[in-house]
Amino acid sequence: MATIVSTVAYLGLEARGVEVQVQLIPGLPAFNVVGLGDKAVGESRERVRGAIAAMGLALPPKRIAVNLSPADLPKEGSHFDLPIALALLGAMGLVDVEALADYIVVGELGLDARIAPSPGVLLAALHASEQGKGLICPAAQGAEAAWAGTVEVVAPPDLLSLLNHLKGQGLLATPVPGEADEATHGPDLRQVKGQETAKRALEIAASGGHNLLMVGPPGAGKSLMAACLPGILPPLDAAEALEVSMVQSVAGTLTGGRLTRTRPFRSPHHSASMAALTGGGLKVKPGEVSLAHLGVLFLDELPEFNRAVLDSLRQPLETGTVSVARANAHVTFPARVQLIAAMNPCRCGHLGDAGLACARAPRCAADYQTKVSGPLLDRIDLHVEVQAVSAADLVLPPPAEGSAEVAARVAKVRALQRDRYRDEAARTNAEADGDLLERVATPDEPGRKLLAQAAEAMRLSARGYTRILRVARTIADMAGSDGVGRLHVAEALSYRRQGPRA
């Protein structure tokens, strides 16, 4: 009769139940693991063998058959070590199998029988809570698992202490949830000299969750302003922090069970591959766009990214999710990000300066800027030109208003949107769509006329039209206006730029 221990397999942010079935069969000694596991699962045989030997035990001289059921579900990762070891010890009569029936088990084993951390423990804990079971996980991740709520968590440091706990000897302490770190702040907006138009656009982007593109010469402060954005965004609430931590857990970047209130800020290099940006790889992992979920994805030197890589962001920016399709798996990760991009106006970067611009201007600007596709630019709400910083600007004293003052205003606007969309799927103005957007952002008559004229003159797409309405709604919220007026539409239109045509 097979011994059964419950564990999970991860598909994106979903944990699916898996049964580890172990049976001892008479015959020549062998140790086989079946059930569509990857190389890490196949190598678990040696880790389990070494861990059991470290406790002074020997495997029985029989055929050891391990089946991971369902057999057609791909299994990846080293977290199957501990459930395989417990099921094997149960088959040997050294562990009470009935006591294990109430637990989901995850954890990687060392050759010295220590239980090492493995990615995805928070997802396993949430799955255990849904199933009404407890969770056995590594001691280093007990605080992480405790965030799942009322689930019973057993977090042993090694296999021997777990066996003693299951026998009622040397009971392990119950882990407590890790601390939630307060939001941290990066550079302050006081460090930015001049650039009032760009700072206004940055505040609008923060207030409504809009995407922003800054175009300007080198050294104008584009990267600095992007780095200031997390400091003016409101901190994550409890539900958002848990949502972000689930992504970090499956990516293996959540350490010490510490949740953070700071919104993610990811800034990949322009040499990043498509798998690095959107997710994928041999073992499907979340990419930068998912690691920035509910935060900021900053793409500096935008035209230097591979065009196909940039275009892979078009669907995530529209839907808030990214689907990674592989022959053996179809995985969906959340990707509700705020895209902030920066670029030079041309390859030399000095298009507007006759003394520094190259001899190919302005043709070089058209060639350079058209490396970014029109459909991607259409998904960016705010386009702002950042001017070069003059020597006169550099000697000015720091501005009186910094990130703290801007953050206070942004928090008020975000609170207004939270109340407005309390019963809706949207969280911010940038997510409003369809009938909802018509209800909250339809301009007054002068505003409608201006928007209609601009749509015709600028040849706006339906997406561009919608995004102008969203930005206008945010500008109206910042002004404390219940409705969207002509001035709000006019300012929103001022941030809509048409790219150069070859």
Residue, then its C-alpha position, 0 to 999 in steps of 0.5 A: m500500500a502506498t504512503i501519501v503526503s500532500t504538497v503543491a506544484y506552482l503554475g504562476l501564482e497558483a498552487r495546485g495540489v500534488e500527492v507524493q505516493v511512495q511504495l516499497i516493492p520487493g526486488l533489486p534495490a532502486f529509487n525511482v521518481v516519476g510524475l513529469g518532474d524536472k531535473a531538480v525533482g529527479e535529483s531529489r533522490e540523492r538529497v533524500r538519500g543523503a538526509i536520511a543517511a545523516m540521521g543514521l538510517a538506511l534505506p530498505p533493500k527494496r525498489i522505492a517507487v515515488n509517484l507525483s500525482p497527477a502525473d500529467l502536471p509539470k513539477e518544478g523545483s526542489h520543494f518536493d524533497l521534504p514530502i518525498a522524504l516524509a512519505l518514504l519514512g512513513a513507508m518505512g514505519l518511522v513516521d505516523v502517516e495519519a498525522l501527516a494527512d492534515y498538512i501540506v509539505v514543502g521544503e528542500l533537503g540538504l545532505d546533512a538533513r537541514i531543511a533549506p528555503s524554497p520559492g513559493v512558500l507563501l502560495a503554499a500556505l494560502h493553498a493550505s488555508e483554502q484546503g483547511k490544512g496546516l503547512i510544514c515548511p522550512a524554519a527560515q520561511g515560517a514567518e512568511a507562511a504565517w502571513a497566510g492567516t489562521v493556517e497552522v504552520v510547522a517550521p522545523p530547521d531540520l528533518l530530525s526536529l520535525l520527526n520529534h515534533l510529529k512524535g510529540q517530543g520537542l514541540l516546535a514554536t509556532p512562527v509569527p508573521g514577519e514584520a511589515d517594513e515601512a515604506t522607504h524613500g529614494p531621492d527627493l524631488r528637491q534634488v531636481k533643479g528646474q524642470e517644472t513641467a516635467k515635475r508636474a507631469l510626474e505628479i499627474a502620473a503618480s496621482g492617477g497611475h498613468n504611464l509617462l515618457m520623458v524625452g530630453p538630452p543627457g543629464a537633464g534629470k530624467s532618471l533622477m525624476a523617475a527614481c523620485l517617483p516611489g517617494i511620492l506614491p502612496p504606500l501599499d495597503a495590506a492587501e496590495a502588500l500581500e499581492v506583491s509578496m506573492v510574486q516575490s515569493v514565487a520568484g524567491t526574492l522574499t526574505g525573512g518573511r518581511l512584507t514591505r509597504t514600498r511599491p516595487f521599482r524595477s529598472p532593467h538594463h536595455s540589454a534585457s531579453m524578452a523572458a527577463l522582461t515578461g517572464g519565462g525561461l526553462k523554469v517559468k518565472p515572473g519577469e520584470v513587468s511582474l516583479a514591478h506589479l503595483g509599482v513602477l517599471f522604469l525603462d531608461e534609454l527606451p529606443e536601445f531596447n530590442r524592439a520585439v522585447l518592447d512590443s512584448l509589453r503591449q499586452p501586459l500594459e493593456t490588461g494588467t496580466v502577462s501570459v507565458a505560453r509554453a509547450n508544457a505549461h500556460v502560466t499567467f502572472p499579474a503585471r499591473v505596472q506604471l511604466i515610466a520611460a526615458m529617452n534621448p531625442c536622437r542618438c547623439g542626444h543634443l537635437g535642440d542644441a545647434g552647437l552640439a547636434c550631429a550633422r544628420a539632424p533632424r533626420c537622425a531624430a526620426d530614425y532614432q525615435t521610430k525604433v519605438s513602435g507606435p502601438l507602444l507609444d499609444r499606450i503611454d498616457l503622458h509624453v513630456e519634453v525635458q529641457a537641458v539644465s542650464a548653468a543658471d539652474l544649477v546654481l539656484p537653491p533647492p526648491a522649497e517643495g520636495s517629495a513630502e509635499v507632493a506625496a501629500r497631494v498625491a495621497k489625497v487624490r489616490a484616496l478620492q479615487r479609492d472611494r470612487y472605485r470602491d465597488e469597481a474593478a479599477r483602483t485608479n483613473a488609469e484603470a478606468d475603462g468602458d462605461l465606468l470611464e464614461r460615467v466618471a470622465t465625460p467632459d462638459e460641453p466645451g471640453r467635449k468640443l475641444l476633445a473632438q477637434a483635437a481628436e480629428a487634428m491629432r488623428l487620435s486612436a480610440r486608445g489615445y482618446t480614452r487615455i486623454l479622458r483618464v488623464a483629464r479625470t486625474i487633472a480634475d481630481m488634482a484641482g478638486s473638481d467634480g467634473v471634467g472641464r475644458l481646462h482639464v482636457a486642454e492640459a491632458l492634450s498638451y501631454r499627448r505628442q505624436g511621434p516623428r514620422a520617417 
